[in-house]
Amino acid sequence: MSGEQKSKAKTEQAKGKIKEAAGRLTGDERLEAEGRGEQVKGDARDAKEKAKDVFKH
């Protein structure tokens, strides 16, 4: 399950970067902020999974 969560984190980060870039290109501040939010969510999920790995070993 940990691998699945790590994959979700990377997907969220990538989607967030795409949304942020699209928002920046089109001048859509809402889309840009939404993208940053998704990146933060992905970063948090990634950090949680890394912490789980540390305590597993």
Secondary structure, DSSP 4 states (H G I P E B T S, - for coil): -HHHHHHHHHHHHHHHHHHHHHHHHHT-HHHHHHHHHHHHHHHHHHHHHHHHHHHH-
